[in-house]
Amino acid sequence: MDLPFETDEGGAGEGRGGTLASTVLVVDDEPVVRDVCARLLARESDLVVSLAEDAEQALEMLRGQRFDVLITDKNLPGMGGVELIAEARALQPSLEAVMITGYSSSESVIAAFAAGASDYILKPFEDLRLVRAKVRAALERRAGRIKGREQARRVAREAAELLQAGGQASAAARQQMEAQLRAYELASRVAPGGQVAVVGSAAALRALLDEGLEAVPLPPDSPALLGAAVVVLETGAPGWWEIAERLQSASSDLVLLAGPNADLADLLDAITLRLELVGFGSSSPRALPERVRTLLMRRNLQRAQSNLASALTAFRESLGSGGR
């Protein structure tokens, strides 16, 4: 089967973003879709593509092999694509998932993102270049997360090795690095802290408080929103888009709650703004607290890593000056 669009513009070697030898698993019960994806992605010399016709076959492959990106149709025989994404990410947490859907509804977008998908593709594919671009974007997101974790491990390992080696570092530099190393190790084990601001959703506030999180209700125009670690907005709330845009330059993480009656345009806007999208309601009452807790943990680790890196720099400088 020939591809209906030429997709080789710019050459396959450009814009890889460090994705050499990346693996992609495509799951679809339609042979034509599997064939198109296989032929399209096989043109990329740095991608290895595997195919599965249903979720059960895909899970068997996921148990035996590491994959970087999962592309799955929403409607599969047997286990559906949403359930597959959830199971796949439980097996391989760093996996990026992209949902294929024939109809972009609010329910399908909420379900896909709640299961752990980071993007979706509409079928039939009107422009195959978009499929390739979304795979590349998914690989870059995964590479960024892995790079951050590797950098954190390297900093912690180097700090521990320098402390063990001794040398002529000053007592103050040594104490500071010891303290920051302990703080970094503690940050990965203790419950995360940080204030969560909730705008206009009593149900969300109650769900967070019930899970022991430090959540406070704030009005949309409150200056305190800029200082919150996480801000929770809700589709349907007046002016949520303007609030999200205003907070884009702040350091807060933004979470958008999507209820069962959420408007599809709102969800697409959330994706454009790169908000954390959470399906919220009776079907997933713990989804919001779990996502907020994950964001707080990430912030605490990033702060501890930054402090440790600064202490490591001061320790090296102290060694260079002979401990003066």
N, C-alpha and C positions, 0 to 999 in steps of 0.2 A: 504493500500500500504506500503510495506517495503522499508526502505531507502537502497540504493545500497551501501552506505559506512557506516562503523562504525565510529561514531564521538564522542564517550564518553571518549577519551583518556584524562587522567589527572583529570577527575572528573568535574562535572558541577560547583562545588563551587570554583574552582581556577580561578584567574585572572579576577575577576569581576570588579575591578576598581571602586567600589562604585556605581554600577549600580543596586542596589536592587530595586525591583518593577518597573523596566523600562518597557515601553510600546512600542510595535512595530506594525506598520500598514503595511501589505503587500497587494499590489494592482496588480492584474494580471487577465486577462480574460481567462487564461488557468487554468482549475481546477487542473490539475496535478501539476502545479507550485505552486499554493496556498497550495495544500496538502503537497507537499514536504517541503515548508518553514514552514508550521504550525507544522508538525511533527518534523522537525529538531530543530526549536527554542523552541518548547514545552518541549524539553529535558532539557532546561535551567530553573532551578527552580525559578530564579529571573526575568524571562521575562513573560510578558503578551502579547499574540499575537492576533491581530484582522485581519480579512480578508475582502477585498472588491474586486469586480469583474470589476469595472470600476471607472473612475475618479469622476463621479457624486456621486456615493455611498460613495466614500472615503471622498469627501468634506463635505458631510452631517455628517459623523462621526467626521471629524476634527472640525466642528463647535460646536460639543457637548462634546468633550472629548479631554484631553491633550494627545499628543503622543510625545515620545522621538525620534523615528526614523521612517521615511517613506521609504519603499522599493517599488518602482513602476516600472512596465514594461514601456519601451519607447512607444511602439505601443499599444494603448488601443482603444477600440471602442468609438467614440465620442471624447471628450477631450483627448489629448495625454498626455504621462507621463511628458514631459517637461513643458507643461502648468500647469499640476497638481502640480508639484514641486513649480512653481512660486506662484500659488494660495495658496498652503499649507503653504509656508513660510510667505506669507502675513498675514495669519490667526495666525500662530504660529512661530514667528521669530526665536526662539531658536531651532526649529526642525532641526534634521539632516536628510538629504535626500540621498538615494542611488538609482541609476538608474540601471535597468536591461535592457540589450540590447542583441539582437541576433547577431548583427554585429557591431564590434567596428570600426567605421569610425571616421575620424576627425570631420565631421559635428555633429555626435551624441555626441561625447565627449564635443565639444565646447558648444553645445546647453544645455547639462545637467549641466555643470559647470556654464554657464551664468545664468541659472534659479535658481541656488543655491544648486545644488548637491555637495557633497564633495567626492563622490566615485562612482564607477560603478561596476557591476557584469556582466560577459558574460554568455549568455544562449546558449546551455544547460550547466548546472552546471557540470563541470568535477570532482570537488572535493568539497563536501558539507562542508568540514571544512573551506574552504575559505569564504563561505557565513557567517558562524558563526563568523569567525575572523573579517570580515568587519563590522558586526553588533556591535561587541564588540568595535572595533576601533571608530565607530561612537558614541557610548555611552560614551566612554572616552573623545572624543573631546567635546561633549556637557557638560559632567560633569566638565571638566576643565574651560569652559567658565562660567558656573554657579558659580563655586567656586570662580573665580576671581571677579565676580560681587558682590557676598555675602561678600567677604573680603573687597571690597571697601566700601560697605555700612556700614559694622561694624566699620571700621576705622573712617569714617566720623561721624557716630553716637557717637562713644566713644569720639572723639575730641569735638563735640558740648556739650556733657554731662559734660565733664571735665571743659570746659570753663564756663558753666552755674553754676557748683558747686562752682567755685571759688577756695579757698584754698590758700596755701602759695607759689604758684609758683612765680618765678621771673618775673619782668615786661618784660624782654627780651624774656623769654620763652613764656609768654602769647601773646605778640605781634607777635612772629613768628608763633604760632599755629593759631592765628586769621587770619593772612595773608595767610597761606597755606590752611586753610579751605575755605576762600573766593576764592582762586585760584582754588581749587578743584571744588567748586560749579559752578564757571564761566566756567571751562573747558567743562562741559557737556552742556553748553548753547550757547557758541559763535562758530563762524566758525573756524575750525581747521587751524593752520598754519604749515609751514614746507616746505622745499625745495624738489621739485620733479625733479629728473634727468631723462631725456629721451635720450635713446641711439638709434640713427639711424631711427627715425620715425617722419617725419615732420607732418604727419596727427595727430599722438598722441599728439605732442607738441601743435598743434593748438587747438585740442579739449580741452586740459587742460587749456590753456590760455583763451579760450573763456568762460570757466566756472569760471574764476577769481582765478585759482590756481597758485601758484608760481612755474612755471615749467621752466627749462633751458635745452638746448641741451648740451650733453657732449659726447666726444669721448670715445670709449670703454676702452682705457688705462688711462683715467683721474683719478688721485688720489682723485679728488673731489667726485667721486662716493661713496667712503667709508664714506663720511660725509653727504650724502643726506638722508632725511627721507624715501623717496620712490624712487626706481629705476625702470623705465619702460623699458623692453626689448621687442623685437618682434621676433616671429618665422620667420625664413628666413634670419634674420640678421646674417652676418658672425660672428662666434664665440660666439653666445649668450650663449651656454652651458658653455664655459670656463669662461665667465663673471659671470654667475650665480654661478658657483662653487666658484670662487674667492670671491664673496660677501657673501657667506653663513656664514662666520665667522664675518661679519660686522653687525652693528645694523640696517641696512636698511631693509625695507620691499621690497620684489621683486615681481613685477607684470609682467606677460608674456602675451603679446597680441597675440591672435590666430586669424589670418585672415581666410577667407573662404577656402583658398587653403593650410592651414597649414598641415604639414605632421603629420600623426598619431604618428610616433616615437617621434617627438618633444613634442607632448602633453603628451605622457607617460613619457618622461624624466622630464617634468615639474611637473607631479604628484610625481615622485620619489624625486625630489628636494624640494617638498612642496612649490612650487611657487603659488602665486595668479594667477589663470588662468582666463583671460577675453576674451570673444568673441568680436571682434572689427570690425566695418565696418558700412555700411549704414543701416543695420538692427537694430543696437543697438548703435547709436552714443553717448549716455549718459552713457553707461555701464562703460567705463574707468573712467571718472571723478567721478562718484558715488562711484566706488570701491576705488579709491585713496582717496577721501574725508573720507570714512569710515576708512581707514587705518590711516590717519592722526588724526582723532578724537580718535581712539583707542590709538595711541601713546601719544597724549596729556593727555588723561585720566590716562594712566599708569604712566606717569611722574608726574602728579599732585598727584596721589595716593601715589607714592613713597615719594615725598616731604612731604606730609601730615603725612605719617607714621613716618618719621624721626623727624618731629616737635612734634609729639605725644610722641615719646620716650624721647625727650629732656624735654618736659613738665612734664612727669612722674618723670624723674630724678630730676627736679627742686623741685617738690612737696616732694620727699623723702629727699632732703637736706634742707627743710624748706625755700626754696625761696632764698637761698644765691647765 
